[in-house]
């Protein structure tokens, strides 16, 4: 016997939803109109065209859109194809299902290639609600079924019209959409704060790690040193692949970016043949493409050929090497892989205060900034998880707000 359905709910093609909700194909509730299949003439100053790349955000993004002439604009907007406030522009190729809103502040624009226009058949329907449906598992699961066996991701107009969607009463659509929009606003606020914090950190690195700005109480000399003269450097050496295991035997193997997340080592593959050992808190640097990327070992590791370990008594060198990451592109060598050797690493010139206390003071400021950014990133990740849970509950009616 199947699972008993709670009172007030019904079983549908998309699962259990409230009895008073409607369910059916998208085309029953929204008109779906394809773009005009003509190649427009592009000009430097004309009417913007919204194609796939312009519909990857909440609202249609036209700042870098191609533009066309007034003649082609009129042609492309024939037959109710002129976007208006409350419409959605949907990608039906490559990024199938990405959908963006048309707002009152948009200038007149036309649809480019590989998108279609969704227009509500009742003014009471919520644009925000349908956009949330397209960003949920309700449509994602149908898209996955549609794309099985396909080499290229593409959907035609009939397939889009036949997406099965839930349709609560208009008032409930608006209430659900408002709740999800509030969470989106929180995420957007965190994104803006993170962007500002990153810029502040970049500015602080530029000032403090070059000596342009000195901290109060310090006036000693700065020197240019070779990395090998101030730090211990251990080049990696890959063990035999026969010793690799996922049974946690030996030490975690760090080969490169696959073993690093957010500048921190992760435990992905283990090896029982520890060729070169890195210690917890070592600075790790990639010596193969992408060369120069810096991370930190959170535990003892086996250093593979793609990385080296750098040991220094405080965090100054760690932050300085992060600042110098982009400098490695002009030093990297090799036709198959961009790479640097032990000599390149050892001879790297770094500028630093002679006084250890000043190094430590600078490093502490930058580390505090990193910690603040990490806290914000964790909060953003948690908020995204909460939103996913809310979408699952609200868009299926499992949790009711009315």
N, C-alpha and C positions, 0 to 999 in steps of 0.2 A: 504493500500500500504506500501511496505517496504521502508526503508530509502534509498534514492538515493545514488548510488555509484559514487564517484568522478571520473572524467576523469583520465585515466591512471592506474586505479585500477580494481580489479576483486574480486568476491566473491568465496571463497573456503571453504573446510571442516574446516579450522582453522581460518576462518574469512577473512576480506578484506586485500589483499596484492597487491603490484604493478603488473601490467600486465606482465612485463618481468621476474618476478620471477617464478620459477617452484615450484610445490608443489606435494608431493607424499609420499609414504611410505619410511621409513628409508632404507629398503633393496634395494631400487632403486639406492641409492647414496652411501651407505656404506655397506660393507660386514660384516655380523654379524656371529661370530663363537663362539660356546659354549665351555666351558671348558671341559677337559677330565674327565669323571666320573669314576675316580679311586682314591683310598685312597693311598696317597703317604707315603713313609717312611720318618720320620723326623730325622734330624741329627743336631748337634750343629754348624757345619760349612759346609755349602753347598750352594745350589742355592735357593734364596728367592722365596716364593710363595705369590702371590697377591690374597687375598680373599677379603671378604666384608670390613673388617676394614682397609684394605690398600688403599681403593679407596674413602675415605671420604674428600679428599682435592683436590686442583687443579691438583697436580701431584701425581702419585702413591707413597705412603709412605712405604718404605721397612725396616726402621730402626728396627722395632720390629716384622718383619714378620717371620713366621716359615720357616725352610729351609729343603731341601730334597737332596737326592743323585744325582749324575750325571746320573745314570740309569733312575731314575724317572723324572729328568729334561728333558731328551731326549724323554721319553714317553709322558709327559704332553705338549710338544711343537710340537708334530707331527701334520701334516696336516695344515700348516699355522697358528699354534697356538703360535708361538714364537713371543712375543711382540716386536715391533720395533718402532722407533721414529715416532711420528705422530699418532700412534694408541691411542685408548681410551679403558680403562677397565671399564666395567659397572657392577654394582651390580644388580642382578636380584632376590634377596631374602632379606627380612627384610627391608633394606634401598634401595628398588627398585628405580632405576633411578640415584643414585649417580654415578658419572663418573669422572675418573681421567686420566690424560695424561701420556703417556710414553715419556720421554725426553732422550736427547743424553747422559746425565750423569748417567742414570740408569745402574746398572750392569745387566748382563744377568739374567732374572728371568722367572718364569712360572706362568700361572694362577692356582690358587687354586680352591676351590669349590665355587659354587653359583655366579660366575661372567662370563661374556662373553667379547669377544674382538671385537671392532669396527674398521674396516680398510677402509679408503677412497678408492673409486673406481677410482677417478681422483686425481692426485698429486696436482691439482690446488685448490681442496677443502680445507677449513680452519678447522683445528682441534679445534682451539679456538672458532670458530663460532658454531660448533655443540655442544661443551661443554656448551656454553651459552644457546643454545636452550634447552638442557636437564635441565638447572637450571632455566628455565623460566616457566611461566604459560602454555605455548604451550604444553609442555610434561606433566607438573603437572596435568593439567585438564584431559588429556587422562589417566594418571595413576589413578586418582581419580575414573573415570568411570570404569576402569578395575578392581579396587579393591572393588567395591560396593558389599556388602554381603560376602566378603571374611574374614575368621578368620585370616589367615596369609597373609602377603604381599609377593607375589611371582609372577614373570612373566616368561613365557617360551620364547624360542628363536623366535617362530613365532609371538608371541604378540609384542616382541621388534622390529622385522623386520617391523611390520605393524604400528608402530608409525608414524603419519602423521607430516611431517616437511616442512617448507619453505626452498627453496634453491635459494638465490639470485645468480647472476653471481659471479664467484670466486673473482673478484677484490672487489666487494661490500661486500662479506663475510669477506674478510680480513680487510677492512676499519671498518666495524661494530665491529669485534672482537678486533681491536686495540683500538677503543674508549672505549669499555667496560673493556679491560685490563688496560687501563690507570686509570680508576676509581678503579679497583681492587688493583692496585699498591698503590693508595692513601690510600685505606682502610688498606692494609697490613702495610703501613708505620705508620698509626695511631695505629694499633695493636702493632707494635714493640715499639712505643713510650710509649704506655700505659703500656706494660709489664715492660719497664725500670722504669717508674715512680712508679709502684707498688713495685718493688724491692727496689728503693730508699726510699720509704715510710716505708717499712718493716724494712730496716736498721736504719732509723731515729728513729722509735719507739723503736727498741731494744737498741739503744744508749741513747736516751733522757729519756725514761720512766723507765730506770733502774739506772740512775745516772752515767753510765759508761762515758758519755760525758756531761760535764757541759757547760752551756751557759756562754759567757763572762759576767763578772760582778756579778756572783752568786757563793757563796762558803758556804752557810748555810747548816745546817744538814738536813738529810732526815730521816723520821720515817716510821715504819711499823704500820699501823692502821687497825682496823676492819672497814668495810664499814659503819656499823651502827653508828660508832663514828664520822664520818665526813659528812655523807650524810643522807638525809631524804629518807626513803624507804616506798613505798606504794604497798602492795601486791594486785593483782587483784582478783576480785570476779565476776563470770559470772552472768548476769541478767537472768531472765526468758526468754526463747525463744519466749514466747507469746508477748514480747515487741519488738521483732525485726521488722524492717521495712526498706523499700527502699524509703520512702517518705521524708527522711531527717528530721524526727521527733526525737527530743532528741539529742544525741551525737553519733558520729561514734564509733562503738565497735571495740576494738582491742583485738583479741583473740590469735593471733600468726602470723606465717609467711604469711598466706594468706592475711593479712592486712598490710604487709610491702613490699615495693619495694625499692631496693637500699638504705637500712637503713633508709627509711622514711615512715611514716604512710600514708596510702591511705584511702579514704572514700568508703567502700564497703557495710557495713551493719550498720544501725543505731539502737539505742535502746532508749526507753523512760524511762527505769529504770536504772538510773546511780548509780550502786552499789558502785564503787570506781572510783574516777575521776582523770584522768591524765591531767596535764596542758601543754599547748604549750611550747615546748623546753625541756620538761622532757626527761631524758634518759629512754628508755624502754629496758627491758631485758626479753628474753624468759625463762620461768621456766619449760617448757615442751618441749619435743623433737622437734627440737634440742635445748638443754639447753644452755643458756649463750649467745645467739646471741643478739647483741646490735643494737638498732635503735634510732631514734629521733622522738618525737611527733611534728608534724608541726602545730597542733591545739589541742584544748581541746578534750579529748577522754574519753570514758568509758573503764576502764581496766578490761578485761576478766580474767578468771582464768589462762590463759596460759602466762600471762606477769606480770611484776611488773614495777613500775616507780621509778626512782632514781633522786633525786634533789641535785644539787651541784652548787655553784656560778660561776664556770668557766668550760671550756671544758676539763680540765685535766683528770677528772675521766672518762669522755666519751671515750677518746682515750685509757686510761689505761684498761678499761673494754673490749674494742675491742681487745687489745693485749692479754688479759687473756681468750678470748673466748674458746680456745682449752683446757684450764685447767679444764673446767667444766665436761668433759667426765668422769673423774675419780671420780667425786662427785655425778653424776646423779644416781637416784635410781628408783626402781619400775619395776615390771615385764611387765606391760601392756604398760606404757609410761615411757621413761626416764624423770625424773623430779627432781627438788630440792624444798625444802620448805623455809619458811621465815627465819628459823634459819641458813640454809646454806648460804643464801644471806647476812644476817646481819653479819655473822662471817667471811665473805670473807676478807682475809688480802690483803691490798694494800700498796705499797711503794710510798711515795710522799715527795716532798720538804716541809719543814715547812713553808717557805716563800711563800705567795700567789702570789707574783709578779713572782717568778720563775715558779710556776705552770702555770700561765697565759701565760708567754713567751713561754714555751714548747708547750702548747696547740695551740697557734697562729701559730707556725711553722707547726705543723701537720695539722691544719685546712686549712692553705694555700695550703698545698700539696693535701688535699682532694678536694679543690676547683679547683685546676689545673687539677686533674684527672677527675673530673666531667665535666669540660669544654671540655676536650678531648673526653669523652664518648658521650657527646651531639653532638659534631662535627662528630664523627663516625656514630652515629645513623642517623644524617641528610644526610651524604654521602651515607649510605645504602639506604635511601629512594630515593635519587636522582638516584642511580643506578637502583633501581626497575622501576622507571619512564622511564629511558633511555632504559632499556631492552624492556619494553612494546612498546615504540616508534620505536626503531631501528629494533627489531627482527620481526616486522610485516610490516616494510616499511612505517609506518605512517610518520616518519621523515626520509628523505634520506640524506646520506652523500656524495653521488655521483650525 
